[in-house]
């Protein structure tokens, strides 16, 4: 399973990319709004760091505006993916942009029916938001299971990009269900590393080693 980071922070992206486990980046208007500088320059820098799919989202809500912004975003770099919302205009823009060979990520997906539409419109990625479903007492990961089943039934090529991941269990369940990608905030990627027995084990190994060195000296 591929691991993407969900942030606009260049500092965080550099730090995670240096670990060698990062496959791509997702951003959204809320995340990019937090960062200083021009959003296009920031997306260009991110593409240079990660060299994998980097999603940049349109803010237009009508088809013509989405097409215009989509073309602008795609021009930023060869790694750019145009993110469009799962609306009627968004699905129409997805079909048109995908037809031109532009990679599209259909975002704000909250149902299997919506995921089916994204696949039929030729999306490269669909982003179901599991955390936001959990927030309203609906099982977000159940949606992933349903989308995996539907896409497998018809061999759709759209990659399932599990979004709005709030904790490591979302990532582990996504991997167990066979989702293609999980995108996580930097803090959740950091949590994936943690296990108390790793720390305890390492501490003991090093203590034993030091003791043996002291005896030999
Ligand atoms: C995905 O592309 C979105 O940017 C993101 O995962 C939304 O996550 P949130 O629900 O934590 O804002």
py3Dmol code that shows the C-alpha trace and the ligand (Angstrom):
import py3Dmol

protein = """\
ATOM      1  CA  UNK A   1       0.000   0.000   0.000  1.00  0.00           C
ATOM      2  CA  UNK A   2       1.227   3.473  -0.825  1.00  0.00           C
ATOM      3  CA  UNK A   3       1.570   6.110   1.874  1.00  0.00           C
ATOM      4  CA  UNK A   4       0.843   9.783   1.141  1.00  0.00           C
ATOM      5  CA  UNK A   5       1.132  12.718   3.520  1.00  0.00           C
ATOM      6  CA  UNK A   6      -1.827  15.084   3.814  1.00  0.00           C
ATOM      7  CA  UNK A   7      -0.280  18.506   4.345  1.00  0.00           C
ATOM      8  CA  UNK A   8       0.901  21.678   2.635  1.00  0.00           C
ATOM      9  CA  UNK A   9       3.891  22.068   4.958  1.00  0.00           C
ATOM     10  CA  UNK A  10       7.135  21.841   2.976  1.00  0.00           C
ATOM     11  CA  UNK A  11       9.133  21.376   6.177  1.00  0.00           C
ATOM     12  CA  UNK A  12       7.021  18.351   7.179  1.00  0.00           C
ATOM     13  CA  UNK A  13       7.109  16.901   3.664  1.00  0.00           C
ATOM     14  CA  UNK A  14      10.920  17.177   3.536  1.00  0.00           C
ATOM     15  CA  UNK A  15      11.250  15.434   6.898  1.00  0.00           C
ATOM     16  CA  UNK A  16       8.940  12.539   5.944  1.00  0.00           C
ATOM     17  CA  UNK A  17      10.379  12.173   2.431  1.00  0.00           C
ATOM     18  CA  UNK A  18      13.845  11.796   3.997  1.00  0.00           C
ATOM     19  CA  UNK A  19      12.597   8.625   5.737  1.00  0.00           C
ATOM     20  CA  UNK A  20      12.192   6.949   2.325  1.00  0.00           C
ATOM     21  CA  UNK A  21       8.597   5.786   2.869  1.00  0.00           C
ATOM     22  CA  UNK A  22       6.651   8.564   1.166  1.00  0.00           C
ATOM     23  CA  UNK A  23       4.862   7.919  -2.147  1.00  0.00           C
ATOM     24  CA  UNK A  24       2.877  11.117  -2.660  1.00  0.00           C
ATOM     25  CA  UNK A  25       1.142  14.150  -1.162  1.00  0.00           C
ATOM     26  CA  UNK A  26      -2.434  15.353  -0.875  1.00  0.00           C
ATOM     27  CA  UNK A  27      -3.359  18.950  -0.180  1.00  0.00           C
ATOM     28  CA  UNK A  28      -6.669  20.754   0.025  1.00  0.00           C
ATOM     29  CA  UNK A  29      -7.588  24.458   0.129  1.00  0.00           C
ATOM     30  CA  UNK A  30      -7.734  24.454   3.962  1.00  0.00           C
ATOM     31  CA  UNK A  31      -4.210  22.977   4.206  1.00  0.00           C
ATOM     32  CA  UNK A  32      -2.659  25.255   1.545  1.00  0.00           C
ATOM     33  CA  UNK A  33      -4.317  28.340   3.065  1.00  0.00           C
ATOM     34  CA  UNK A  34      -2.164  27.811   6.196  1.00  0.00           C
ATOM     35  CA  UNK A  35       1.128  28.052   4.280  1.00  0.00           C
ATOM     36  CA  UNK A  36       2.955  31.295   3.427  1.00  0.00           C
ATOM     37  CA  UNK A  37       3.734  32.144  -0.223  1.00  0.00           C
ATOM     38  CA  UNK A  38       2.044  31.436  -3.536  1.00  0.00           C
ATOM     39  CA  UNK A  39       0.246  28.083  -3.581  1.00  0.00           C
ATOM     40  CA  UNK A  40       1.549  27.265  -7.076  1.00  0.00           C
ATOM     41  CA  UNK A  41       5.171  27.794  -6.006  1.00  0.00           C
ATOM     42  CA  UNK A  42       4.553  25.624  -2.946  1.00  0.00           C
ATOM     43  CA  UNK A  43       3.035  22.809  -5.030  1.00  0.00           C
ATOM     44  CA  UNK A  44       5.985  23.007  -7.451  1.00  0.00           C
ATOM     45  CA  UNK A  45       8.439  22.687  -4.527  1.00  0.00           C
ATOM     46  CA  UNK A  46       6.484  19.714  -3.135  1.00  0.00           C
ATOM     47  CA  UNK A  47       6.654  17.935  -6.522  1.00  0.00           C
ATOM     48  CA  UNK A  48      10.444  18.424  -6.518  1.00  0.00           C
ATOM     49  CA  UNK A  49      10.743  16.813  -3.082  1.00  0.00           C
ATOM     50  CA  UNK A  50       8.439  13.818  -3.492  1.00  0.00           C
ATOM     51  CA  UNK A  51       8.526  12.938  -7.198  1.00  0.00           C
ATOM     52  CA  UNK A  52       5.186  11.160  -6.885  1.00  0.00           C
ATOM     53  CA  UNK A  53       1.525  12.186  -7.228  1.00  0.00           C
ATOM     54  CA  UNK A  54       0.758  15.570  -5.592  1.00  0.00           C
ATOM     55  CA  UNK A  55      -2.900  16.580  -5.425  1.00  0.00           C
ATOM     56  CA  UNK A  56      -3.873  20.239  -5.768  1.00  0.00           C
ATOM     57  CA  UNK A  57      -7.546  21.090  -5.515  1.00  0.00           C
ATOM     58  CA  UNK A  58      -9.687  23.403  -7.644  1.00  0.00           C
ATOM     59  CA  UNK A  59     -11.737  26.005  -5.790  1.00  0.00           C
ATOM     60  CA  UNK A  60     -14.171  26.720  -8.632  1.00  0.00           C
ATOM     61  CA  UNK A  61     -17.521  24.979  -8.253  1.00  0.00           C
ATOM     62  CA  UNK A  62     -18.727  25.229 -11.872  1.00  0.00           C
ATOM     63  CA  UNK A  63     -17.550  23.015 -14.744  1.00  0.00           C
ATOM     64  CA  UNK A  64     -15.874  25.784 -16.783  1.00  0.00           C
ATOM     65  CA  UNK A  65     -14.047  27.140 -13.740  1.00  0.00           C
ATOM     66  CA  UNK A  66     -12.890  23.665 -12.704  1.00  0.00           C
ATOM     67  CA  UNK A  67     -11.560  23.020 -16.216  1.00  0.00           C
ATOM     68  CA  UNK A  68      -9.682  26.341 -16.227  1.00  0.00           C
ATOM     69  CA  UNK A  69      -8.190  25.791 -12.766  1.00  0.00           C
ATOM     70  CA  UNK A  70      -7.551  22.118 -13.521  1.00  0.00           C
ATOM     71  CA  UNK A  71      -5.455  23.027 -16.575  1.00  0.00           C
ATOM     72  CA  UNK A  72      -3.508  25.598 -14.506  1.00  0.00           C
ATOM     73  CA  UNK A  73      -2.821  23.067 -11.741  1.00  0.00           C
ATOM     74  CA  UNK A  74      -1.778  20.353 -14.212  1.00  0.00           C
ATOM     75  CA  UNK A  75       0.726  22.775 -15.797  1.00  0.00           C
ATOM     76  CA  UNK A  76       2.582  23.276 -12.492  1.00  0.00           C
ATOM     77  CA  UNK A  77       4.468  19.972 -12.759  1.00  0.00           C
ATOM     78  CA  UNK A  78       4.279  16.520 -14.333  1.00  0.00           C
ATOM     79  CA  UNK A  79       3.507  15.045 -10.893  1.00  0.00           C
ATOM     80  CA  UNK A  80       0.441  17.233 -10.276  1.00  0.00           C
ATOM     81  CA  UNK A  81      -2.951  15.580  -9.854  1.00  0.00           C
ATOM     82  CA  UNK A  82      -6.056  17.764 -10.163  1.00  0.00           C
ATOM     83  CA  UNK A  83      -8.438  17.332  -7.253  1.00  0.00           C
ATOM     84  CA  UNK A  84     -12.128  17.978  -7.909  1.00  0.00           C
ATOM     85  CA  UNK A  85     -15.087  17.637  -5.530  1.00  0.00           C
ATOM     86  CA  UNK A  86     -17.630  14.863  -5.953  1.00  0.00           C
ATOM     87  CA  UNK A  87     -20.368  17.045  -7.426  1.00  0.00           C
ATOM     88  CA  UNK A  88     -22.074  16.861 -10.804  1.00  0.00           C
ATOM     89  CA  UNK A  89     -19.721  19.528 -12.195  1.00  0.00           C
ATOM     90  CA  UNK A  90     -16.767  17.805 -10.530  1.00  0.00           C
ATOM     91  CA  UNK A  91     -17.577  14.447 -12.116  1.00  0.00           C
ATOM     92  CA  UNK A  92     -18.057  16.121 -15.500  1.00  0.00           C
ATOM     93  CA  UNK A  93     -14.693  17.904 -15.134  1.00  0.00           C
ATOM     94  CA  UNK A  94     -13.108  14.610 -14.048  1.00  0.00           C
ATOM     95  CA  UNK A  95     -14.307  12.886 -17.221  1.00  0.00           C
ATOM     96  CA  UNK A  96     -13.043  15.730 -19.429  1.00  0.00           C
ATOM     97  CA  UNK A  97      -9.665  16.217 -17.723  1.00  0.00           C
ATOM     98  CA  UNK A  98      -9.037  12.445 -17.542  1.00  0.00           C
ATOM     99  CA  UNK A  99      -9.872  12.261 -21.260  1.00  0.00           C
ATOM    100  CA  UNK A 100      -7.061  14.749 -21.875  1.00  0.00           C
ATOM    101  CA  UNK A 101      -4.630  12.506 -19.987  1.00  0.00           C
ATOM    102  CA  UNK A 102      -4.630  14.632 -16.799  1.00  0.00           C
ATOM    103  CA  UNK A 103      -4.651  12.648 -13.536  1.00  0.00           C
ATOM    104  CA  UNK A 104      -7.700  13.484 -11.406  1.00  0.00           C
ATOM    105  CA  UNK A 105      -8.411  12.812  -7.724  1.00  0.00           C
ATOM    106  CA  UNK A 106     -12.135  12.972  -6.907  1.00  0.00           C
ATOM    107  CA  UNK A 107     -12.412  14.181  -3.338  1.00  0.00           C
ATOM    108  CA  UNK A 108     -15.101  14.490  -0.657  1.00  0.00           C
ATOM    109  CA  UNK A 109     -16.392  10.976  -1.351  1.00  0.00           C
ATOM    110  CA  UNK A 110     -18.719   9.697   1.383  1.00  0.00           C
ATOM    111  CA  UNK A 111     -20.657   6.836  -0.236  1.00  0.00           C
ATOM    112  CA  UNK A 112     -20.073   3.775  -2.428  1.00  0.00           C
ATOM    113  CA  UNK A 113     -22.458   5.237  -5.039  1.00  0.00           C
ATOM    114  CA  UNK A 114     -20.241   8.330  -5.292  1.00  0.00           C
ATOM    115  CA  UNK A 115     -17.126   6.152  -5.596  1.00  0.00           C
ATOM    116  CA  UNK A 116     -18.769   4.275  -8.476  1.00  0.00           C
ATOM    117  CA  UNK A 117     -19.371   7.585 -10.287  1.00  0.00           C
ATOM    118  CA  UNK A 118     -15.728   8.649  -9.815  1.00  0.00           C
ATOM    119  CA  UNK A 119     -14.515   5.371 -11.343  1.00  0.00           C
ATOM    120  CA  UNK A 120     -16.939   5.657 -14.261  1.00  0.00           C
ATOM    121  CA  UNK A 121     -15.663   9.215 -14.911  1.00  0.00           C
ATOM    122  CA  UNK A 122     -12.117   7.855 -15.267  1.00  0.00           C
ATOM    123  CA  UNK A 123     -10.658   9.238 -12.039  1.00  0.00           C
ATOM    124  CA  UNK A 124      -7.085   8.158 -11.297  1.00  0.00           C
ATOM    125  CA  UNK A 125      -7.873   8.407  -7.569  1.00  0.00           C
ATOM    126  CA  UNK A 126     -10.983   8.555  -5.386  1.00  0.00           C
ATOM    127  CA  UNK A 127     -10.714   9.989  -1.863  1.00  0.00           C
ATOM    128  CA  UNK A 128     -13.200   8.558   0.650  1.00  0.00           C
ATOM    129  CA  UNK A 129     -12.974  10.530   3.934  1.00  0.00           C
ATOM    130  CA  UNK A 130     -13.067   7.939   6.721  1.00  0.00           C
ATOM    131  CA  UNK A 131     -12.427  10.220   9.708  1.00  0.00           C
ATOM    132  CA  UNK A 132     -15.208  12.630   8.849  1.00  0.00           C
ATOM    133  CA  UNK A 133     -17.643   9.693   8.604  1.00  0.00           C
ATOM    134  CA  UNK A 134     -16.490   8.394  11.997  1.00  0.00           C
ATOM    135  CA  UNK A 135     -17.119  11.928  13.321  1.00  0.00           C
ATOM    136  CA  UNK A 136     -20.826  11.552  12.505  1.00  0.00           C
ATOM    137  CA  UNK A 137     -21.061   8.073  14.060  1.00  0.00           C
ATOM    138  CA  UNK A 138     -20.860   6.247  10.708  1.00  0.00           C
ATOM    139  CA  UNK A 139     -18.196   3.581  10.182  1.00  0.00           C
ATOM    140  CA  UNK A 140     -15.724   5.166   7.735  1.00  0.00           C
ATOM    141  CA  UNK A 141     -13.760   1.960   7.140  1.00  0.00           C
ATOM    142  CA  UNK A 142     -16.949   0.121   6.129  1.00  0.00           C
ATOM    143  CA  UNK A 143     -17.114   2.521   3.174  1.00  0.00           C
ATOM    144  CA  UNK A 144     -13.598   1.435   2.153  1.00  0.00           C
ATOM    145  CA  UNK A 145     -14.632  -2.234   2.283  1.00  0.00           C
ATOM    146  CA  UNK A 146     -17.598  -1.488  -0.007  1.00  0.00           C
ATOM    147  CA  UNK A 147     -15.525   0.494  -2.502  1.00  0.00           C
ATOM    148  CA  UNK A 148     -12.841  -2.241  -2.651  1.00  0.00           C
ATOM    149  CA  UNK A 149     -15.611  -4.797  -3.393  1.00  0.00           C
ATOM    150  CA  UNK A 150     -17.209  -2.677  -6.126  1.00  0.00           C
ATOM    151  CA  UNK A 151     -13.917  -1.770  -7.814  1.00  0.00           C
ATOM    152  CA  UNK A 152     -12.781  -5.422  -7.700  1.00  0.00           C
ATOM    153  CA  UNK A 153     -16.087  -6.588  -9.243  1.00  0.00           C
ATOM    154  CA  UNK A 154     -15.496  -4.479 -12.347  1.00  0.00           C
ATOM    155  CA  UNK A 155     -11.702  -4.197 -12.304  1.00  0.00           C
ATOM    156  CA  UNK A 156     -11.889  -0.388 -12.153  1.00  0.00           C
ATOM    157  CA  UNK A 157      -8.421   1.141 -12.344  1.00  0.00           C
ATOM    158  CA  UNK A 158      -9.233   4.108 -10.061  1.00  0.00           C
ATOM    159  CA  UNK A 159      -6.986   3.934  -6.980  1.00  0.00           C
ATOM    160  CA  UNK A 160      -8.689   4.041  -3.583  1.00  0.00           C
ATOM    161  CA  UNK A 161      -6.980   6.813  -1.620  1.00  0.00           C
ATOM    162  CA  UNK A 162      -8.165   6.528   1.986  1.00  0.00           C
ATOM    163  CA  UNK A 163      -8.367  10.112   3.269  1.00  0.00           C
ATOM    164  CA  UNK A 164      -9.158  11.864   6.527  1.00  0.00           C
ATOM    165  CA  UNK A 165      -7.111   9.230   8.399  1.00  0.00           C
ATOM    166  CA  UNK A 166      -7.030  10.179  12.063  1.00  0.00           C
ATOM    167  CA  UNK A 167      -4.973   7.371  13.660  1.00  0.00           C
ATOM    168  CA  UNK A 168      -2.812   4.318  12.831  1.00  0.00           C
ATOM    169  CA  UNK A 169      -5.779   1.909  12.969  1.00  0.00           C
ATOM    170  CA  UNK A 170      -7.283   3.638   9.921  1.00  0.00           C
ATOM    171  CA  UNK A 171      -4.015   2.956   8.067  1.00  0.00           C
ATOM    172  CA  UNK A 172      -3.746  -0.678   9.185  1.00  0.00           C
ATOM    173  CA  UNK A 173      -7.386  -1.397   8.300  1.00  0.00           C
ATOM    174  CA  UNK A 174      -6.941   0.288   4.910  1.00  0.00           C
ATOM    175  CA  UNK A 175      -3.975  -2.004   4.228  1.00  0.00           C
ATOM    176  CA  UNK A 176      -5.878  -5.110   5.389  1.00  0.00           C
ATOM    177  CA  UNK A 177      -8.799  -4.255   3.102  1.00  0.00           C
ATOM    178  CA  UNK A 178      -6.527  -3.812   0.110  1.00  0.00           C
ATOM    179  CA  UNK A 179      -6.954  -0.059  -0.383  1.00  0.00           C
ATOM    180  CA  UNK A 180      -4.276   1.363  -2.683  1.00  0.00           C
ATOM    181  CA  UNK A 181      -3.209   4.385  -0.648  1.00  0.00           C
ATOM    182  CA  UNK A 182      -3.662   5.989   2.770  1.00  0.00           C
ATOM    183  CA  UNK A 183      -3.052   9.711   3.130  1.00  0.00           C
ATOM    184  CA  UNK A 184      -2.285  10.869   6.663  1.00  0.00           C
ATOM    185  CA  UNK A 185      -1.373  14.042   8.492  1.00  0.00           C
ATOM    186  CA  UNK A 186       2.349  14.103   9.509  1.00  0.00           C
ATOM    187  CA  UNK A 187       1.438  13.305  13.138  1.00  0.00           C
ATOM    188  CA  UNK A 188      -0.294  10.053  12.128  1.00  0.00           C
ATOM    189  CA  UNK A 189       2.691   8.976  10.001  1.00  0.00           C
ATOM    190  CA  UNK A 190       4.858   9.631  13.044  1.00  0.00           C
ATOM    191  CA  UNK A 191       2.567   7.443  15.195  1.00  0.00           C
ATOM    192  CA  UNK A 192       3.003   4.518  12.779  1.00  0.00           C
ATOM    193  CA  UNK A 193       6.576   4.125  14.024  1.00  0.00           C
ATOM    194  CA  UNK A 194       5.719   3.855  17.690  1.00  0.00           C
ATOM    195  CA  UNK A 195       5.717   0.713  19.805  1.00  0.00           C
ATOM    196  CA  UNK A 196       6.778   0.704  23.471  1.00  0.00           C
ATOM    197  CA  UNK A 197       8.447  -2.706  23.105  1.00  0.00           C
ATOM    198  CA  UNK A 198      10.729  -1.300  20.396  1.00  0.00           C
ATOM    199  CA  UNK A 199      11.933   1.422  22.782  1.00  0.00           C
ATOM    200  CA  UNK A 200      12.283  -0.967  25.735  1.00  0.00           C
ATOM    201  CA  UNK A 201      14.066  -3.548  23.563  1.00  0.00           C
ATOM    202  CA  UNK A 202      16.502  -1.029  22.129  1.00  0.00           C
ATOM    203  CA  UNK A 203      17.291   0.394  25.558  1.00  0.00           C
ATOM    204  CA  UNK A 204      18.084  -3.109  26.867  1.00  0.00           C
ATOM    205  CA  UNK A 205      20.266  -4.025  23.872  1.00  0.00           C
ATOM    206  CA  UNK A 206      22.309  -0.851  24.317  1.00  0.00           C
ATOM    207  CA  UNK A 207      22.654  -1.270  28.095  1.00  0.00           C
ATOM    208  CA  UNK A 208      23.833  -4.898  27.689  1.00  0.00           C
ATOM    209  CA  UNK A 209      26.295  -3.789  25.028  1.00  0.00           C
ATOM    210  CA  UNK A 210      27.698  -0.984  27.227  1.00  0.00           C
ATOM    211  CA  UNK A 211      28.034  -3.377  30.197  1.00  0.00           C
ATOM    212  CA  UNK A 212      30.004  -5.846  28.095  1.00  0.00           C
ATOM    213  CA  UNK A 213      32.291  -3.071  26.784  1.00  0.00           C
ATOM    214  CA  UNK A 214      32.956  -1.912  30.372  1.00  0.00           C
ATOM    215  CA  UNK A 215      33.935  -5.460  31.444  1.00  0.00           C
ATOM    216  CA  UNK A 216      36.307  -5.824  28.476  1.00  0.00           C
ATOM    217  CA  UNK A 217      37.959  -2.437  29.110  1.00  0.00           C
TER     218      UNK A 217
END
"""
ligand_1 = """\
12
LIG
C -7.672 14.417 1.668
O -7.299 14.570 0.541
C -8.055 15.504 2.572
O -7.148 16.560 2.376
C -7.957 15.130 4.016
O -7.600 13.779 4.195
C -9.062 15.628 4.867
O -8.815 15.217 6.201
P -9.577 15.866 7.463
O -10.938 15.287 7.514
O -8.733 15.440 8.621
O -9.564 17.344 7.231
"""
view = py3Dmol.view(width=600, height=400)
view.addModel(protein, "pdb")
view.setStyle({"model": 0}, {"cartoon": {"style": "trace"}})
view.addModel(ligand_1, "xyz")
view.setStyle({"model": 1}, {"stick": {}})
view.zoomTo()
view.show()
